[in-house]
Amino acid sequence: MNKAALYLLQNPLQYIFAFFQELGSIYLFTKAAVVSAFSPPYKRSITRRHMDEIGVGSLPIVTLTGLFMGLVLGLQSIVELRTIGATSYIGRPIGTTVIRELGPVLSSMMVAARAGSAIAAELASMAIGEQIDALRAEGSDPVKKLVEPRLVACTIMTPVLTAICDVIAFVGGWLVARYAVQISSFFYWDSVFEVLTPAFVYGGLIKSLTFGFIIGVVSCYSGIRTGFGSAGVGEATTRAVVLASISILGFDFLLTKVFIVTWW
């Protein structure tokens, strides 16, 4: 048994205390960011710039994710539906899976990997360079100036990117249905639109909105609370992507449970 594992077994309370202490810090940081987002003055020009960086910058990877997601779902659906002779309804499983689960989750994780890591690295570099301390010394609020625009941009752009990812995934499924098993385009799109009920669409958008908020909070927190030294930027970036991805999966489960009980 290595020393780290032995120390963990000997001092479990220390790690539990550190976990709840970190959880409390994230809560206070989130509360300050939300209050700042709803308090004037609003950083509209800076927010629009970050929306462009997050939205346009993440568009290629989100588009490719949606395309291959639709292609894979199309192939897997054909294998299962062929056994019961219902391949003409291939659009139903694709539409349901994309709009309710895979679309919001995968697109958000791509945003976390691409935009969230960039936000964490940028803020970590500023923290290591003592630029954030300089803002505090000047009387400026780092949360208002640095966190709010990035948080609002992530929260707004993630649902937009999710919608684009969903549409591209439907196109990928159509390519498989049309050219792999020669299913009529009318039957495919008709079966897709049958499952695109308002409850499913709104549920997917609520999920992506929540995930975008999580990405913004986790990325900004990881960047500002980074350690000093040359390894601080790398650690902040890694922590932002890992925590955002785990949080997305965890909140996806919770939201799905709530929607199934109360809505779906």
C-alpha positions in Angstrom: 0.0 0.0 0.0 1.5 3.4 -1.0 1.9 6.3 1.4 -1.0 8.3 -0.1 -3.5 5.5 0.4 -2.2 4.8 3.9 -2.5 8.5 4.8 -6.1 8.5 3.5 -7.0 5.6 5.7 -5.4 7.1 8.7 -6.9 10.6 8.3 -10.4 10.1 6.7 -12.0 12.9 8.7 -9.5 15.4 7.3 -10.6 14.6 3.7 -14.3 14.7 4.7 -13.8 18.1 6.3 -11.8 19.4 3.3 -14.6 18.2 0.9 -17.3 20.1 2.8 -15.1 23.1 3.1 -14.6 23.1 -0.7 -18.3 22.6 -1.2 -19.0 25.6 1.0 -16.5 27.7 -1.0 -18.2 26.8 -4.2 -21.6 27.7 -2.8 -20.4 31.1 -1.7 -18.7 31.7 -5.0 -21.9 30.7 -6.9 -24.0 32.9 -4.8 -21.8 35.9 -5.4 -21.7 35.2 -9.1 -25.5 34.9 -9.4 -26.1 38.1 -7.4 -23.5 39.9 -9.6 -25.2 38.7 -12.8 -28.5 40.3 -11.7 -27.0 43.5 -10.4 -26.1 46.5 -12.5 -23.9 47.6 -14.2 -24.1 44.8 -16.8 -21.0 44.0 -18.8 -22.9 43.5 -22.1 -20.1 44.2 -24.5 -17.7 41.8 -22.7 -20.5 39.2 -22.4 -21.2 39.4 -26.2 -17.5 38.8 -26.8 -17.4 35.8 -24.6 -20.6 34.5 -26.2 -18.9 34.7 -29.6 -15.8 32.9 -28.3 -17.8 30.2 -26.6 -20.5 29.7 -29.3 -18.5 30.1 -32.5 -15.4 28.5 -31.1 -17.2 25.4 -29.9 -19.4 25.1 -33.0 -17.1 22.8 -35.0 -16.6 20.3 -32.2 -20.3 20.3 -31.3 -21.3 19.9 -34.9 -19.0 16.9 -35.3 -20.2 15.4 -32.0 -23.8 15.7 -33.2 -23.1 14.2 -36.6 -21.3 11.1 -35.3 -23.8 10.7 -32.5 -26.7 10.6 -35.0 -24.8 8.2 -37.3 -24.0 5.8 -34.4 -27.6 6.0 -33.0 -28.9 5.2 -36.5 -26.8 2.1 -36.9 -27.6 0.9 -33.4 -31.3 1.5 -33.9 -31.3 -0.4 -37.2 -29.8 -3.5 -35.5 -32.5 -3.5 -32.8 -35.5 -2.6 -34.9 -34.6 -5.0 -37.6 -35.3 -7.9 -35.3 -39.0 -6.9 -34.9 -39.4 -5.6 -38.4 -39.9 -1.9 -37.4 -36.9 -0.2 -39.2 -39.3 2.4 -40.7 -39.7 3.8 -37.1 -36.0 4.5 -36.7 -36.6 8.2 -36.1 -38.4 7.5 -32.8 -35.5 6.1 -30.8 -33.1 8.6 -32.3 -35.4 11.6 -31.6 -36.1 10.5 -28.0 -32.5 9.7 -27.1 -31.0 12.8 -28.7 -33.5 15.4 -27.4 -33.8 14.0 -23.9 -30.3 12.7 -23.0 -27.4 12.5 -25.4 -27.9 15.9 -27.0 -27.7 18.0 -23.9 -25.1 15.8 -22.2 -22.6 15.3 -25.0 -22.8 18.9 -26.3 -22.3 20.3 -22.8 -19.3 18.0 -22.2 -17.8 19.3 -25.4 -18.4 22.9 -24.3 -16.8 22.0 -21.0 -13.8 20.4 -22.7 -13.3 23.3 -25.1 -14.6 26.5 -23.6 -14.5 25.5 -19.9 -10.9 24.6 -20.1 -10.1 27.9 -21.9 -11.9 29.9 -19.2 -10.1 28.1 -16.4 -6.7 28.5 -18.0 -7.2 32.2 -18.7 -8.4 33.0 -15.2 -5.6 30.8 -13.7 -3.0 32.7 -15.6 -4.4 36.0 -14.4 -4.4 34.7 -10.8 -0.8 33.5 -11.0 0.2 36.8 -12.6 -1.5 38.6 -9.6 -3.8 40.5 -12.0 -6.8 39.5 -9.9 -5.2 40.8 -6.8 -4.5 44.1 -8.6 -8.2 44.4 -9.4 -9.0 44.0 -5.8 -6.4 46.6 -4.9 -8.0 49.0 -7.3 -11.4 48.5 -5.7 -12.8 46.5 -8.6 -14.8 43.3 -8.0 -13.2 40.4 -9.8 -16.5 38.4 -9.8 -18.3 41.3 -11.5 -15.5 42.0 -14.0 -14.2 38.5 -14.8 -16.8 35.9 -13.7 -20.1 37.4 -14.6 -19.5 37.8 -18.4 -18.2 34.3 -18.7 -20.9 32.7 -16.6 -23.7 34.5 -18.5 -22.1 33.6 -21.8 -21.8 29.9 -20.9 -25.4 29.8 -19.6 -26.8 31.4 -22.8 -24.7 29.7 -25.4 -24.9 26.1 -24.2 -28.6 25.7 -25.0 -27.9 27.2 -28.5 -25.1 24.8 -29.1 -27.3 21.9 -27.8 -30.0 22.8 -30.3 -27.5 22.8 -33.1 -26.1 19.5 -32.0 -29.6 18.0 -31.9 -30.4 19.1 -35.4 -27.1 17.7 -36.8 -27.7 14.4 -34.9 -31.1 14.1 -36.6 -29.5 14.7 -40.0 -26.9 12.0 -39.2 -29.6 9.6 -38.3 -31.4 10.5 -41.6 -28.3 9.7 -43.6 -28.1 6.2 -42.1 -31.9 5.7 -42.5 -31.9 6.9 -46.1 -28.8 5.4 -47.5 -28.1 2.4 -45.3 -31.6 0.8 -45.2 -33.4 3.0 -47.9 -36.1 4.3 -45.6 -38.2 7.1 -47.0 -37.2 10.5 -45.8 -40.9 11.2 -45.1 -41.2 8.3 -42.7 -38.0 9.1 -41.0 -38.8 12.8 -40.3 -42.4 12.0 -39.5 -41.3 9.5 -36.8 -38.8 12.0 -35.4 -41.3 14.8 -35.1 -43.7 12.5 -33.4 -41.5 12.4 -30.3 -40.5 16.0 -30.3 -43.2 17.0 -27.9 -43.0 20.3 -26.0 -42.2 18.4 -22.7 -39.2 16.7 -24.3 -38.0 19.8 -26.0 -38.3 22.0 -22.9 -36.8 19.3 -20.7 -33.7 19.1 -23.0 -33.3 22.9 -23.0 -33.7 23.1 -19.2 -30.9 20.5 -18.9 -28.6 22.3 -21.3 -29.3 25.6 -19.5 -28.4 24.0 -16.2 -25.3 22.4 -17.6 -24.1 25.7 -19.1 -24.5 27.4 -15.7 -22.5 24.5 -14.1 -19.7 24.8 -16.7 -19.4 28.6 -16.1 -19.3 28.3 -12.3 -16.9 25.4 -12.2 -14.5 26.8 -14.8 -14.4 30.3 -13.2 -14.0 28.8 -9.7 -11.2 26.5 -10.8 -9.4 29.3 -12.5 -9.6 31.9 -9.8 -8.9 29.5 -6.9 -5.8 28.0 -8.6 -2.6 27.3 -6.8 0.6 29.3 -7.6 3.4 28.0 -9.7 3.9 26.8 -13.2 1.7 23.8 -12.6 -1.3 25.9 -11.4 -2.7 26.5 -14.9 -2.6 22.8 -15.8 -4.2 21.8 -12.5 -6.9 24.4 -12.9 -7.7 23.3 -16.4 -7.8 19.6 -15.5 -10.0 20.3 -12.4 -12.4 22.4 -14.4 -13.0 19.8 -17.1 -13.2 16.9 -14.7 -15.5 18.6 -12.2 -17.7 20.0 -14.9 -18.1 16.6 -16.6 -18.9 14.8 -13.4 -21.4 17.5 -12.4 -23.1 17.3 -15.7 -23.6 13.6 -15.4 -24.8 13.9 -11.8 -27.3 16.7 -12.5 -28.4 14.9 -15.6 -29.5 12.0 -13.4 -31.3 14.3 -10.9 -33.1 16.3 -13.6 -34.1 13.1 -15.5 -35.5 11.7 -12.3 -37.5 14.9 -11.6 -38.8 15.2 -15.2 -39.9 11.5 -15.3 -41.8 11.9 -12.0 -43.4 15.3 -12.6 -43.4 16.0 -16.4 -42.5 13.2 -18.8 
